[in-house]
Amino acid sequence: MKRNPLNLMSPPIAVPDFPRRRFVQGLATGGLLLGLGPMVNSSWARSAKTTTGYAPVLEGTEFDLTIDETPVNFTGAVRMATTINGSIPGPTLRWREGDTVTIRVTNRLAVSSSIHWHGILLPFQMDGVPGISFKGIPPGETFTYQFKVTQTGTYWYHSHSAMQEQTGMYGAIVIDSANGRSTQADREYVVQFSDWTDEDPMRVFSKLKMQSDYYNFNQPTAVDFFKDVSRIGVKAAFDKRKMWNEMRMNPTDLADISAATYTYLMNGATPASNWTGIFKPGEKVRLRLINSGAMTFFDVRIPGLKMTVVQSDGQDVEPVTVDEIRIGVAETYDVIVTPGDDTYTIFAQSMDRTGYARGTLATHAGLTAAVPALDKPEPLTMGDMMGAMGGDGMASMDHGSAGGMAGMNHGGMAMDHSKHGMPAGMPMGDALAKPSTTARHAKTEYGASTDMRVDMARTNLDDPGTGLRNNGRRVLTYADLHTIGGALDPRGPSREIELHLTGNMERYAWSLDGLEFGQSTPVHFKYGERVRIILHNDTMMTHPMHMHGMWSELEADGGGFQVRKHTINVQPAQRISFLVNADALGRWAWHCHLLFHMDAGMFREVVVA
């Protein structure tokens, strides 16, 4: 029976104490039972400059990877994981710019598998997306990936088949310059975050389809109501609660999956296992931060240490020094830290503040530092729902016969972006000097797959996001990031394509323009064109959007180049724009990188011809 998450007088709800300790902390020796895991491999404690947690480092131009099942125990219960060469994460692959790499991948699973090289520019046949770029790797067979490495930086790889990414199939990629390794740091570590569940991922997905807030224990309570009363008065507090009830939305819906089932890992280690990176006082240490989680945004900080961001999604950026970074699913950030003669905690709390991953930087193994308390979860604001106008904004809710606020009919403003097999484009001209700001809702948004539309979205890039605003720490935002060297192409866009990120939380349905993958037609780019993409978020969740095969050149608020990325977080009720050079022939995937959102339908195919 579904609980009422917005009942005015509902009592405080908390995760039971024992499960919380179990899932948040994990086992001190938790990990792989076979292969190169924490129970059998302590190479992570060595002081070698290429130490990368529990994952072995493979270098060169020829690689052999084997996909298989391996028993693991992170929480006290043995489960089967999907591993690459027997480790979680899989081996770190170290390549060199200009080399041609050959990677033979053998599938020993009973089902088909694949590997996608996230953020890597390559021929589409090598991209590793079953049904788009190749057929997948059948059980018992070997597929050979071969391509020339044309970039440098920190990237990662993962399965693009079923839920294998959630069950452990991911690893890091480090690409050195053709001129040799970076001299920016004395030592470096890959720090790879992920989320693990003992449950069958399809069972998790089924629960979300039945009840979208199944794992959400941050529910509004009577205590919260009376706090609002003391702050804004009885009538305003009652009206606020009434409004959320009528919309059947939850201001604490920060993440679909929480520590109620997730154990958060750093380099394959539970918080209690305490992954440790060794340094000498005064050294510059480069941390290659990678979010390989299936569904978790991590807010990363190192109390007592400033982090200087030098790279985002593999691309060098003008250095910016911060206290904290929100790293979305599939993003990477390289940071430089200079620790003194002390011990430091790398603390990565989940966005919903139900759990964390953590590790330690220390002068020798066995040391620990204090682990911060989880921050208090902050509810979504009216700006997160209504965009630029905040409490006076114009978000339209469409809940059909179930009640709530009727959707607005925009008549001629609505555009069917998929009518002719491609999104509607705007003609070339002065109108394209800056990205358009008027929402153009597709007719397909007015259906059962969409429960919310935002007419006046915000466009600011300087918002760190819910839970990080005004927290007393210097938090990185996209407005702080500037790719060194600027844009790839001086041309402006020849046309503009607008797509809306849409969903229905009651149904746990996710889509683009109200169309789930399978109902939609491909987005077509003409080879060689430069096009502006506008993503308009009509939902109350942040979506990390990833276009395969091509760079996304994020524009500043109001236009002009900001930063080059392969994955862009689009915040609730936010409208962002980026330019794409359609320089990669073939068929490509474009999707939200929240695994369950992608599986639920927030996915499109891109065809460049």
C-alpha positions in Angstrom: 0.0 0.0 0.0 1.5 3.4 -1.0 2.2 5.7 1.9 1.1 9.4 1.6 4.4 11.3 1.5 2.8 14.7 2.0 0.3 13.9 4.7 0.3 17.0 6.9 0.6 15.1 10.2 2.8 12.2 9.1 5.3 11.3 11.8 9.0 11.5 11.2 10.2 8.6 9.1 13.8 7.3 9.4 15.7 4.4 8.0 16.0 1.7 10.7 19.2 1.9 12.6 20.8 -1.4 11.7 20.1 -1.3 8.0 21.4 2.3 7.9 24.7 1.3 9.6 25.0 -1.7 7.3 24.4 0.2 4.1 26.2 3.4 4.9 29.3 1.9 6.4 29.5 -1.4 4.7 31.9 -4.1 5.8 35.4 -3.2 6.8 36.6 -6.0 4.6 33.8 -5.8 2.1 34.4 -6.4 -1.6 35.4 -9.2 -4.0 35.7 -12.7 -2.7 37.6 -13.8 -5.8 39.9 -12.0 -8.1 41.7 -8.7 -7.4 39.5 -7.3 -4.7 40.1 -5.7 -1.3 40.1 -9.1 0.5 43.1 -10.4 -1.4 44.9 -7.4 -2.9 46.5 -4.7 -0.8 48.4 -3.1 -3.7 46.4 0.1 -3.1 48.6 0.9 -0.1 51.8 1.2 -2.2 53.2 4.6 -2.8 53.7 4.1 -6.5 52.5 7.2 -8.5 50.0 5.1 -10.5 48.3 3.6 -7.6 44.5 3.4 -8.3 42.7 1.7 -5.5 42.0 -2.0 -6.0 42.0 -1.9 -9.8 45.1 -3.0 -11.6 46.6 -0.6 -14.1 47.0 -1.8 -17.7 49.2 0.2 -20.1 50.2 -0.1 -23.7 48.2 -0.6 -27.0 47.0 -4.2 -26.7 44.5 -5.2 -24.0 42.5 -8.3 -23.1 39.4 -7.8 -21.0 37.1 -10.6 -19.7 33.6 -10.0 -18.5 32.4 -12.5 -15.9 30.5 -12.9 -12.7 32.3 -12.7 -9.4 30.9 -13.2 -5.9 31.1 -10.1 -3.7 30.3 -9.2 -0.1 29.9 -5.5 0.7 27.2 -5.7 3.4 27.4 -9.1 5.0 25.5 -10.9 2.2 27.2 -12.6 -0.7 26.0 -11.4 -4.1 27.1 -11.9 -7.7 28.7 -8.9 -9.4 29.5 -8.3 -13.1 33.3 -7.7 -13.3 36.0 -7.0 -15.8 39.1 -9.1 -15.3 37.7 -10.0 -11.8 37.9 -6.6 -10.2 35.6 -3.8 -9.1 36.3 -1.3 -10.6 37.7 -3.0 -13.7 41.3 -2.3 -14.7 42.4 1.2 -15.2 43.4 1.5 -18.9 46.3 3.9 -19.5 46.6 5.0 -23.1 48.7 7.6 -25.0 47.4 10.2 -27.4 48.2 9.2 -31.0 48.4 5.5 -30.4 46.0 3.0 -31.9 44.6 0.7 -29.2 43.3 -2.8 -29.7 41.0 -4.1 -27.0 39.8 -7.7 -27.1 36.7 -8.2 -24.9 35.5 -11.7 -24.1 32.1 -12.3 -22.6 31.8 -15.2 -20.2 28.3 -14.2 -19.0 25.2 -16.2 -19.9 23.8 -13.0 -21.5 24.9 -10.4 -24.0 27.2 -7.6 -22.9 29.1 -4.6 -24.2 31.6 -1.9 -23.3 31.1 1.8 -24.0 34.1 4.1 -23.9 32.6 7.1 -22.2 33.7 10.5 -23.7 36.0 8.9 -26.2 35.9 10.1 -29.8 36.0 7.1 -32.1 34.2 5.5 -35.1 30.6 4.8 -34.2 31.1 1.1 -34.8 33.5 1.1 -31.8 31.2 3.0 -29.4 29.7 -0.1 -27.8 26.0 0.6 -27.7 23.9 -2.5 -28.6 21.1 -1.8 -31.1 22.8 1.5 -32.1 26.4 1.0 -33.0 26.7 -2.8 -32.9 24.8 -6.0 -32.0 26.5 -6.5 -28.6 28.9 -9.2 -27.5 27.0 -12.6 -27.3 27.8 -15.1 -24.6 31.1 -16.9 -25.2 32.3 -14.6 -27.9 35.1 -12.0 -28.2 34.6 -8.6 -29.8 37.7 -6.6 -30.8 37.6 -2.8 -30.4 40.2 -0.9 -32.3 40.6 2.9 -32.7 43.1 5.7 -32.7 43.3 7.7 -29.5 42.9 11.4 -30.4 42.5 13.1 -27.0 44.0 13.3 -23.5 42.5 13.3 -20.0 40.5 11.3 -17.5 37.6 9.2 -18.8 35.9 5.9 -18.0 34.2 2.9 -19.5 31.2 0.8 -18.6 28.7 -1.7 -19.9 25.8 -0.4 -22.0 23.8 -3.6 -21.6 20.9 -4.2 -19.3 21.8 -3.3 -15.7 25.4 -4.5 -15.7 26.8 -1.1 -14.9 24.9 -1.2 -11.6 26.3 -4.6 -10.8 29.9 -3.5 -11.0 31.0 -3.3 -14.7 32.9 0.0 -15.0 36.6 1.1 -15.0 38.8 4.2 -15.5 40.6 5.5 -18.5 43.7 7.8 -18.3 45.1 9.2 -21.5 48.5 10.8 -21.4 49.7 13.4 -23.9 51.8 12.2 -26.8 54.5 14.3 -25.2 54.5 12.2 -22.0 52.8 12.2 -18.6 51.6 15.4 -16.9 54.1 17.2 -14.7 51.4 19.1 -12.8 51.6 16.7 -9.9 54.1 14.6 -7.9 51.6 11.8 -7.5 48.2 10.9 -8.8 45.3 8.7 -7.9 42.1 7.6 -9.6 39.2 8.2 -7.2 36.2 6.4 -8.7 32.8 6.7 -7.0 29.9 4.2 -7.4 26.8 2.8 -5.8 26.1 -0.8 -5.0 22.9 -2.6 -4.1 22.4 -6.2 -2.9 19.1 -6.2 -4.6 18.6 -7.3 -8.2 18.6 -4.0 -10.1 15.5 -5.1 -12.0 13.7 -5.6 -8.7 14.8 -2.0 -7.7 13.4 -0.7 -11.0 10.1 -2.7 -10.5 9.7 -1.1 -7.0 10.2 2.4 -8.5 7.6 1.7 -11.2 5.2 0.7 -8.5 6.0 3.5 -6.1 8.5 6.2 -7.2 9.4 7.3 -3.7 9.9 3.8 -2.4 13.5 4.5 -1.2 12.8 8.1 -0.1 12.8 8.4 3.7 13.3 12.2 3.6 9.5 12.9 3.8 7.9 16.1 5.0 6.6 15.7 8.6 4.5 17.5 11.2 7.7 18.8 12.6 8.6 20.4 9.3 5.1 21.9 9.1 5.4 23.6 12.5 8.9 24.9 11.5 7.3 26.5 8.5 4.6 28.0 10.8 7.2 29.6 13.0 9.0 31.0 10.0 6.3 32.1 7.6 3.0 31.9 9.6 0.1 29.4 9.8 -1.7 30.4 6.6 1.4 30.5 4.4 2.6 27.1 5.9 -0.7 25.5 5.2 -0.9 26.9 1.7 2.6 25.6 1.0 1.7 22.1 2.1 -1.6 22.2 0.3 0.1 23.2 -2.9 2.5 20.3 -2.8 -0.3 17.9 -2.0 -2.4 19.2 -4.9 0.5 18.7 -7.3 1.2 15.3 -5.8 4.9 16.2 -5.7 7.4 15.9 -3.0 9.9 18.7 -2.2 12.3 16.1 -0.7 12.4 14.1 -3.9 16.2 14.6 -4.3 17.2 11.1 -5.5 15.3 8.1 -6.7 17.4 5.6 -4.8 19.0 6.1 -1.3 21.2 4.4 1.3 18.1 2.4 2.2 19.5 0.0 -0.4 22.7 1.6 -1.7 26.2 1.2 -0.3 28.4 3.9 -1.6 31.9 2.9 -2.8 35.2 4.6 -3.5 37.5 2.6 -5.7 35.4 -0.4 -4.9 35.8 0.0 -1.2 33.0 0.6 1.3 33.3 3.5 3.8 34.4 1.1 6.5 37.1 -0.4 4.2 38.7 3.0 4.1 40.6 3.2 0.7 43.8 5.1 1.4 46.1 7.1 -0.9 49.6 7.7 0.3 51.5 11.0 -0.1 54.5 12.8 1.3 53.9 16.2 3.0 54.1 19.1 0.5 53.6 16.9 -2.6 51.1 18.0 -5.2 48.6 15.2 -5.6 46.4 14.9 -8.6 43.0 13.2 -7.9 41.1 12.0 -11.0 37.6 12.0 -9.7 35.1 9.8 -11.6 31.4 9.3 -10.9 30.6 5.8 -12.1 27.5 5.6 -10.0 24.3 4.3 -11.6 22.0 6.8 -9.9 24.0 8.9 -7.4 25.2 12.5 -7.5 28.1 12.9 -5.1 29.1 16.1 -3.3 32.8 15.8 -2.8 35.1 17.6 -0.4 38.3 17.1 1.6 38.0 18.9 4.9 41.1 20.9 5.6 42.2 20.9 1.9 41.4 23.1 -1.0 40.9 21.5 -4.4 42.1 23.2 -7.5 40.1 22.0 -10.5 42.3 21.6 -13.6 40.2 19.4 -15.8 36.5 18.7 -16.5 35.4 15.7 -18.5 38.9 15.2 -19.7 39.4 18.8 -21.0 41.8 21.2 -19.4 40.2 24.2 -17.7 41.5 27.4 -16.3 42.4 26.4 -12.7 39.7 27.3 -10.1 40.1 26.6 -6.4 37.1 25.3 -4.4 36.0 23.5 -1.3 33.4 21.2 -2.8 32.3 19.7 -6.1 29.0 18.2 -7.1 30.0 15.5 -9.5 27.1 14.2 -11.6 26.8 10.7 -12.8 29.3 10.1 -15.6 31.2 13.3 -15.1 35.0 13.5 -14.3 37.0 16.2 -12.6 40.7 16.4 -12.1 41.8 18.3 -9.0 45.2 19.2 -7.5 45.6 19.1 -3.7 48.7 19.9 -1.6 48.4 18.0 1.7 50.5 18.9 4.7 51.8 16.6 7.4 48.3 15.5 8.4 45.6 12.9 7.5 42.6 13.9 5.4 39.2 12.4 4.6 37.9 12.4 1.0 34.2 12.7 1.8 31.6 12.2 -0.9 28.0 12.4 0.4 25.0 11.5 -1.7 22.8 14.4 -2.9 19.9 13.2 -0.8 22.2 13.1 2.3 21.4 9.5 3.2 24.9 8.1 2.8 28.4 8.6 1.7 31.6 7.2 0.2 34.8 8.0 1.9 38.6 7.4 1.7 41.7 8.8 3.3 44.8 10.6 2.2 47.6 9.8 4.6 51.4 9.6 5.0 51.2 5.9 5.5 48.6 3.1 5.6 46.4 2.5 8.6 45.7 6.2 9.4 42.2 7.7 9.5 40.8 11.2 9.9 37.5 12.4 11.2 34.5 11.7 8.9 32.1 14.6 8.7 28.5 14.2 9.6 26.1 14.1 6.7 24.7 17.5 5.9 21.0 18.0 6.5 18.9 17.4 3.4 17.6 20.6 1.9 14.1 20.4 0.2 13.6 21.6 -3.3 12.5 25.2 -3.7 9.8 26.8 -5.7 12.6 27.9 -8.1 13.5 24.3 -8.6 9.9 23.6 -9.6 8.9 26.8 -11.4 12.2 28.1 -12.7 13.1 31.8 -13.3 10.0 33.2 -11.6 10.3 31.1 -8.4 7.1 31.3 -6.3 5.4 33.5 -8.9 6.5 31.3 -11.8 4.4 29.6 -14.4 4.9 25.9 -14.2 1.9 24.0 -15.5 0.9 20.7 -13.9 -1.2 18.2 -15.8 -2.6 15.4 -13.6 -5.6 14.6 -15.7 -8.7 13.3 -14.0 -6.8 12.6 -10.8 -7.0 16.3 -9.8 -4.4 18.9 -9.4 -3.8 21.9 -11.7 -4.8 21.6 -15.3 -2.1 21.8 -18.0 -1.9 25.0 -20.0 -2.6 24.9 -23.7 0.0 26.9 -25.5 -1.6 26.6 -28.9 0.6 27.9 -31.6 3.6 27.9 -29.3 3.6 24.2 -29.1 5.8 22.5 -31.7 5.9 18.8 -32.5 9.6 18.2 -32.5 9.3 14.7 -33.9 6.7 15.1 -36.6 9.1 14.8 -39.5 11.6 12.4 -38.0 13.8 15.1 -36.5 13.4 18.0 -34.0 12.2 21.2 -35.4 15.0 23.6 -36.2 15.1 27.4 -36.4 16.5 29.0 -39.5 19.9 30.7 -39.6 19.9 34.4 -38.9 20.5 37.0 -36.2 18.0 35.2 -34.0 20.7 32.5 -33.4 23.3 34.9 -32.0 22.0 34.0 -28.6 20.0 31.0 -27.5 16.2 31.4 -27.5 14.6 31.7 -24.1 10.9 31.1 -24.9 9.8 27.5 -24.2 8.4 25.6 -27.2 6.5 22.7 -25.8 6.0 19.8 -28.2 2.4 18.6 -28.6 3.7 15.2 -27.4 4.4 16.7 -24.0 0.6 16.9 -23.3 0.1 13.2 -22.4 0.3 10.6 -19.7 4.1 10.5 -19.8 4.4 14.1 -18.6 3.1 15.5 -15.3 4.8 18.9 -15.3 5.8 21.6 -17.8 7.9 24.7 -17.0 7.2 27.7 -19.1 9.7 30.1 -17.7 12.8 28.1 -16.9 15.9 29.6 -15.3 19.1 29.8 -17.4 21.7 30.5 -14.6 24.9 28.4 -14.5 26.1 29.8 -11.2 23.7 27.7 -9.0 25.5 24.9 -7.2 22.2 23.1 -6.7 19.9 22.1 -3.9 21.8 21.2 -0.7 24.8 23.3 -1.7 23.4 26.8 -1.7 24.8 29.1 1.0 26.4 26.2 2.9 29.5 28.3 3.9 31.8 26.4 1.5 33.1 27.5 -1.9 31.2 25.2 -4.3 32.1 24.7 -7.9 29.5 25.7 -10.5 29.5 25.5 -14.3 29.9 29.2 -14.4 33.4 28.7 -12.9 34.5 26.4 -15.7 36.4 27.7 -18.7 38.0 25.3 -21.2 41.5 26.3 -22.1 41.7 27.1 -25.8 38.0 28.1 -26.1 35.5 26.7 -28.6 36.4 24.1 -31.2 34.9 26.0 -34.0 34.5 29.8 -34.6 31.2 29.3 -36.5 27.9 30.0 -35.0 25.0 27.6 -35.2 23.1 27.1 -38.5 20.0 26.1 -36.6 18.6 25.4 -33.2 17.0 22.3 -31.8 15.0 22.2 -28.6 14.2 19.1 -26.6 12.4 18.9 -23.2 13.4 16.6 -20.4 10.1 15.2 -19.3 8.7 12.7 -16.8 5.9 11.5 -14.7 6.9 10.6 -11.2 3.7 8.7 -10.3 4.3 6.4 -13.3 8.1 6.6 -13.0 8.2 7.4 -16.7 11.1 9.4 -18.2 11.2 10.8 -21.7 12.3 13.5 -24.1 9.4 15.7 -25.3 7.0 13.3 -23.6 8.1 10.4 -25.9 9.9 7.4 -24.4 12.6 5.7 -26.5 10.8 3.4 -28.9 8.0 6.0 -29.5 10.5 8.6 -30.8 12.3 9.1 -34.0 16.0 9.9 -34.4 17.5 13.3 -34.2 19.2 14.0 -37.5 22.4 16.1 -37.9 23.8 17.0 -41.3 27.5 16.0 -41.4 29.7 19.1 -40.9 27.0 21.4 -39.6 27.3 23.3 -36.3 24.0 23.2 -34.4 22.7 24.6 -31.1 20.9 22.2 -28.8 18.6 23.5 -26.1 17.7 21.2 -23.2 14.7 22.5 -21.2 14.1 20.6 -18.0 10.4 20.2 -17.2 11.0 18.0 -14.2 12.1 18.5 -10.6 15.2 16.3 -10.9 18.7 16.9 -12.2 19.5 14.9 -15.4 23.1 14.3 -16.5 22.7 14.3 -20.3 25.3 12.5 -22.4 25.6 12.7 -26.2 27.9 10.0 -27.5 30.5 10.6 -30.2 30.7 14.5 -30.1 31.6 17.2 -27.7 28.9 19.4 -26.1 30.1 23.0 -25.9 28.1 24.5 -23.1 27.1 28.1 -23.7 27.2 30.7 -20.9 23.9 32.2 -19.7 23.0 34.5 -22.6 25.3 32.9 -25.1 29.0 32.6 -25.8 31.3 29.6 -25.1 31.6 28.4 -21.5 33.1 24.9 -21.2 33.5 21.7 -23.3 31.9 18.6 -21.8 30.6 15.1 -22.6 28.0 15.1 -19.9 26.0 18.1 -18.8 23.9 18.2 -15.6 20.6 20.0 -16.3 19.1 21.1 -13.0 15.4 21.2 -12.2 13.4 23.8 -14.1 16.6 24.9 -15.9 17.2 25.7 -19.6 20.7 25.2 -21.0 22.2 25.4 -24.5 25.3 23.9 -26.1 26.8 23.8 -29.6 27.7 20.6 -31.4 29.9 20.0 -34.4 28.4 17.2 -36.3 31.7 15.8 -37.3 31.2 12.1 -36.5 29.3 10.1 -39.1 27.0 7.3 -37.9 24.5 6.4 -35.3 24.9 7.6 -31.7 23.1 7.4 -28.4 22.0 10.4 -26.5 20.5 9.9 -23.0 20.2 10.7 -19.4 23.0 8.9 -17.6 20.8 8.0 -14.6 20.6 4.4 -15.4 17.0 3.8 -14.4 15.9 7.0 -16.2 17.6 5.9 -19.4 16.0 2.4 -19.1 12.6 4.0 -18.5 12.8 6.0 -21.7 14.9 9.2 -21.5 17.0 8.2 -24.6 17.2 9.3 -28.2 19.2 8.1 -31.2 21.3 10.7 -33.1 22.1 10.1 -36.8 24.9 12.1 -38.5 24.8 11.7 -42.3 
